[in-house]
């Protein structure tokens, strides 16, 4: 028996694989500190949990419309207007089982053999593989630390061909925390206006996880006239600490949203009824519940950036959003290889060395299309961060 070419073209999510390995070692009694998973260490706010409990008690446990309950779709409509200044109708909204399914639905509905998708790197690990599942071609554009991990207008222009069907923008970024300014998005929009065949996927999942005095903008704030070519992807996982509830939502052109709904109708059908009630409470409720998380993320961010920049061979830029530090470890890798501590001068070898010798799990940058880096999540306690970074320093000193 043979597996399909489709599944053979992709790999397991590296972040999930590393997290699973760390959990296995922990179960064996090792004092492993896992900095791999992008999951806030806060509980879901009480009013959101209460809404879900009330839904269970009232028997709201049946199928819902495939595209989401009317009231949750309205909450998403209100959110897009309130936070982004973009107006949608109910037919332009699709609720899915997490942000990952939103992007999966998009690619399955839009991308086919021969279609190219421009993906700036470092990228979220699932973008290229989902494009491959849709039989498209990922066109990865390297955007290194020297340019703040952000795609330039010149790079975008050079990457677009007659086969280009989609551009993926993720701001704040997973894995780098980079945030595009309004001016940078305006420059990208000018390029896109010259190529009307290119659709834009704006992944705004970390929109509300901002650091310092950073402000959030997406491509439609820079160029509202691109609305019919843009799909906004968002969800409740990160801002409201609702990763396990699995609710994402998308707003876009009606023809594309309907096609994505058709894909979803033949895969998961509707998202969980109870989770939809919880997501509605999150979007409609007091947004002040985000503030304590942001305060902690900001404190941790300053700590880890300062600490990493004191360690031999590491360089770390301050992030504008999300809860990740994306560390340039190329010099450290060269030192360890020269000293015979790692067999290969790669970030995978570095990750293995940190896990085996120091019980610290990080994600190698190559998982995000950036060899020589690694990512940590600081969505964990300050105590864990203090121990983990001291261990990393010991391994590299």
C-alpha positions in Angstrom: 0.0 0.0 0.0 1.2 3.5 -0.8 0.4 6.9 0.7 -0.8 9.7 -1.5 1.8 12.1 -3.1 -0.1 14.8 -1.3 0.7 13.6 2.2 4.3 12.6 1.2 4.9 16.2 0.2 4.4 17.6 3.7 5.9 17.1 7.2 4.6 17.0 10.7 4.3 20.5 12.3 7.8 21.0 13.9 6.4 23.0 16.8 4.0 20.3 17.7 6.6 17.5 17.3 9.1 19.3 19.5 6.5 19.9 22.2 5.5 16.3 22.1 9.1 15.2 22.5 9.5 17.6 25.4 6.4 16.2 27.1 7.7 12.7 26.6 11.0 13.5 28.3 9.1 15.3 31.1 7.0 12.2 31.7 10.2 10.2 32.0 11.2 12.5 34.9 13.4 15.0 33.2 13.1 18.7 34.3 12.3 19.9 30.8 11.3 23.5 30.1 9.4 23.6 26.9 9.6 27.0 25.1 8.2 25.7 21.8 4.4 26.0 21.9 2.8 29.3 21.1 0.2 29.1 23.9 -0.5 31.7 26.6 0.0 30.5 30.1 -3.1 32.3 31.3 -6.5 30.8 31.9 -9.4 31.7 29.6 -11.1 34.7 31.2 -14.0 33.8 33.6 -16.8 35.5 31.7 -15.9 33.5 28.6 -15.9 30.2 30.4 -19.2 31.2 32.1 -20.8 31.7 28.7 -19.7 28.2 27.6 -21.0 26.6 30.8 -24.3 28.4 30.4 -24.5 27.1 26.8 -24.0 23.5 28.0 -26.6 23.9 30.7 -29.1 25.2 28.2 -28.5 22.3 25.9 -26.7 24.3 23.1 -24.9 21.1 22.0 -26.3 20.4 18.5 -25.1 21.1 15.0 -24.9 24.8 14.0 -24.8 26.3 10.5 -21.5 25.3 8.8 -20.3 28.9 8.5 -21.0 29.6 12.2 -23.9 30.8 14.3 -25.5 34.0 13.2 -24.7 35.7 16.5 -21.0 34.8 16.3 -20.8 35.9 12.7 -22.4 39.2 13.8 -19.8 39.5 16.6 -17.1 39.1 14.0 -18.7 41.7 11.8 -18.8 44.1 14.8 -15.2 43.3 15.6 -13.9 44.0 12.1 -15.7 47.3 12.0 -14.7 48.3 15.5 -11.1 47.4 15.4 -10.2 47.5 11.7 -12.7 49.9 10.1 -13.7 47.2 7.6 -17.4 46.4 7.0 -18.6 42.9 6.1 -22.0 41.3 5.7 -22.9 37.9 7.2 -22.2 36.2 3.8 -18.7 37.5 3.9 -17.8 35.8 7.3 -16.8 32.2 7.9 -16.1 30.7 11.3 -13.8 27.7 11.4 -12.1 25.3 13.7 -9.2 27.6 14.5 -7.1 29.9 12.3 -5.3 27.0 10.8 -8.5 25.7 9.2 -9.3 29.2 7.9 -6.0 29.2 6.0 -6.5 25.6 4.9 -10.0 26.4 3.6 -8.6 29.4 1.7 -5.9 27.5 0.0 -8.2 24.6 -0.9 -10.7 27.0 -2.4 -8.3 29.2 -4.2 -5.1 27.4 -5.1 -4.5 24.7 -7.7 -1.7 23.0 -9.6 0.8 25.6 -10.9 -0.5 28.4 -8.8 2.2 30.3 -6.8 1.9 31.6 -3.3 4.4 34.2 -2.1 5.4 33.6 1.5 7.8 35.8 3.4 10.3 33.9 5.6 10.5 33.5 8.5 7.0 32.1 8.2 4.5 30.3 10.3 5.3 26.6 9.9 2.0 25.6 8.3 1.8 28.0 5.4 4.0 26.2 2.9 2.7 22.7 3.7 -0.9 23.8 3.4 -0.1 25.3 0.0 1.5 22.0 -1.0 -1.6 20.1 0.1 -3.6 22.4 -2.2 -1.1 21.4 -5.0 0.2 24.9 -5.2 3.8 26.1 -5.2 5.2 28.1 -2.2 7.5 30.9 -3.3 9.5 31.6 -0.2 11.1 35.1 0.1 13.9 35.4 2.7 13.5 38.4 5.0 16.4 38.2 7.5 17.2 40.0 10.7 19.1 42.6 8.6 15.7 43.9 7.3 13.7 43.4 10.5 12.2 40.1 9.2 9.8 42.1 6.9 9.1 41.8 3.2 10.1 44.9 1.2 8.2 46.2 -1.8 11.2 45.5 -4.1 11.2 41.8 -2.9 7.5 41.5 -3.5 7.8 42.9 -7.0 10.6 40.5 -7.8 8.7 37.5 -6.5 5.4 38.0 -8.5 5.0 36.2 -11.7 2.0 35.5 -14.0 1.4 32.4 -11.9 1.2 34.2 -8.6 -2.2 33.8 -7.1 -1.8 34.7 -3.4 0.4 36.7 -1.0 0.5 35.8 2.6 1.1 38.6 5.2 1.4 37.8 8.9 1.6 40.8 11.3 2.4 40.6 14.2 4.5 37.7 13.0 4.8 34.2 14.2 7.8 33.4 14.7 9.5 36.8 14.8 7.1 39.2 16.4 7.7 41.7 13.5 4.9 44.2 12.9 4.5 46.1 9.6 4.0 49.8 9.8 1.3 51.6 7.9 4.0 53.0 5.6 5.5 49.6 4.9 2.0 48.2 4.1 1.3 51.2 1.8 4.5 50.4 -0.2 3.4 46.7 -0.5 0.0 47.8 -1.6 1.4 49.9 -4.4 3.0 46.8 -5.8 -0.1 44.8 -5.4 -2.2 47.3 -7.3 0.0 46.7 -10.3 -0.8 42.9 -10.2 -4.6 42.5 -10.0 -4.4 38.7 -10.2 -2.8 38.4 -6.8 -5.1 37.9 -3.8 -3.9 38.8 -0.3 -4.2 36.7 2.9 -3.7 38.9 6.0 -3.2 36.7 9.0 -4.0 39.0 11.9 -4.1 36.3 14.7 -1.8 38.3 17.0 -3.5 41.7 16.3 -4.2 42.4 20.0 -0.9 41.0 21.3 1.2 44.2 20.9 4.4 45.1 22.7 5.6 48.5 23.8 3.9 51.3 21.9 3.4 49.4 18.7 0.3 50.1 16.7 -1.5 47.5 14.5 -2.4 48.0 10.9 -3.4 45.5 8.2 -3.2 45.9 4.4 -6.8 47.3 4.2 -5.9 50.1 6.5 -3.2 51.0 4.0 -5.3 50.4 0.8 -9.0 50.0 1.4 -9.4 49.6 -2.4 -7.9 46.1 -2.1 -10.8 44.8 -0.1 -12.2 42.6 -2.9 -8.8 40.9 -3.2 -8.1 40.5 0.5 -9.2 38.0 3.1 -8.6 38.9 6.8 -7.9 35.8 9.0 -8.2 36.1 12.7 -9.3 34.1 15.8 -9.7 34.0 19.6 -6.8 31.7 20.5 -4.1 34.1 21.3 -5.7 37.3 22.6 -8.1 35.6 24.9 -6.0 32.5 25.8 -8.5 30.2 24.1 -6.1 27.9 22.1 -8.0 24.7 22.9 -11.4 26.2 22.1 -10.4 26.1 18.4 -12.2 29.1 16.9 -10.9 31.1 13.9 -12.8 33.4 11.6 -12.3 35.0 8.3 -13.8 38.0 6.4 -13.5 38.4 2.7 -15.2 38.6 -0.7 -18.5 36.7 -0.7 -17.5 34.4 -3.7 -14.4 33.3 -1.9 -16.0 32.9 1.6 -18.7 30.7 0.0 -16.1 28.5 -1.7 -14.3 28.2 1.6 -17.6 27.3 3.3 -18.1 24.5 0.8 -14.7 23.1 1.6 -15.5 23.2 5.3 -18.9 21.6 4.8 -17.0 18.5 3.4 -14.4 18.4 6.1 -15.3 19.4 9.7 -18.7 21.0 9.1 -19.5 23.5 11.8 -17.1 24.5 14.6 -18.0 23.2 18.1 -21.3 24.8 19.2 -20.1 25.6 22.8 -16.8 27.1 21.6 -18.8 29.4 19.3 -20.7 30.7 22.3 -17.5 31.3 24.2 -15.9 33.1 21.2 -19.0 35.3 20.9 -18.5 36.3 24.6 -14.9 37.0 23.9 -15.5 39.3 21.0 -18.5 41.1 22.5 -17.3 41.3 26.1 -15.0 43.7 27.9 -11.7 43.8 26.1 -10.0 44.8 29.3 -9.4 41.1 30.0 -6.5 41.2 27.6 -4.6 43.9 29.6 -3.1 41.6 32.4 -1.7 39.2 29.7 -0.2 42.1 27.7 1.5 43.5 30.8 3.1 40.1 31.6 4.1 39.6 27.9 5.8 43.0 27.8 7.8 42.4 31.0 8.9 39.0 29.7 9.7 40.4 26.3 12.1 43.0 27.7 13.7 40.3 30.0 14.4 37.8 27.2 15.6 40.2 24.6 18.1 41.8 27.0 19.3 38.4 28.3 19.7 36.8 24.8 21.8 39.8 23.6 24.2 39.2 26.5 24.9 35.6 25.6 27.9 34.7 23.4 26.9 34.2 19.7 23.3 35.3 20.0 21.5 38.3 18.6 17.8 39.1 19.3 15.8 42.0 17.9 13.0 43.6 20.0 9.6 42.4 18.8 6.6 44.6 18.0 4.0 42.0 18.9 3.1 38.3 19.6 5.0 36.5 22.4 8.0 35.1 20.7 11.8 35.8 20.6 13.4 34.9 17.3 17.1 34.6 18.0 20.0 34.7 15.5 22.2 31.9 16.6 24.5 31.6 13.6 27.6 32.7 15.5 26.8 30.4 18.5 26.3 27.5 16.2 29.7 28.1 14.5 31.3 28.3 18.0 29.7 25.0 19.2 30.6 23.2 15.9 34.2 24.4 16.1 34.4 23.2 19.7 33.1 19.8 18.7 30.0 20.1 20.9 27.6 19.6 17.9 28.3 17.4 14.9 26.7 19.6 12.3 26.7 23.4 12.1 22.9 23.6 11.9 20.0 25.0 14.0 18.6 21.5 14.3 21.8 20.3 15.9 21.7 23.3 18.3 18.1 22.5 19.2 19.0 18.9 20.0 22.1 20.0 22.0 20.0 22.3 24.2 17.3 19.6 24.8 19.7 16.8 25.5 22.3 18.7 27.7 20.1 21.4 29.3 16.5 20.1 29.1 15.4 23.2 27.2 13.1 22.8 24.2 13.3 25.5 21.5 12.2 25.4 17.8 14.9 25.6 15.2 14.6 28.5 12.8 14.7 26.1 9.8 11.2 25.1 10.7 10.2 28.6 9.8 12.3 28.8 6.7 15.3 30.5 8.5 18.3 28.3 9.1 20.6 29.4 11.9 17.9 30.9 14.2 15.7 29.5 16.9 12.4 30.6 18.4 11.2 30.6 22.0 7.8 31.4 23.3 7.7 33.7 26.3 4.1 32.8 26.9 5.3 30.9 30.1 6.1 32.0 33.6 9.0 34.3 34.4 10.4 31.6 36.6 10.5 29.2 33.7 12.2 31.8 31.5 14.8 32.6 34.1 15.8 29.0 34.5 15.6 28.3 30.7 17.8 31.2 29.7 20.3 30.5 32.4 20.6 27.0 31.0 21.0 28.3 27.4 23.7 30.7 28.6 25.5 27.8 30.3 25.3 25.7 27.1 26.7 28.5 24.9 29.3 30.1 27.3 
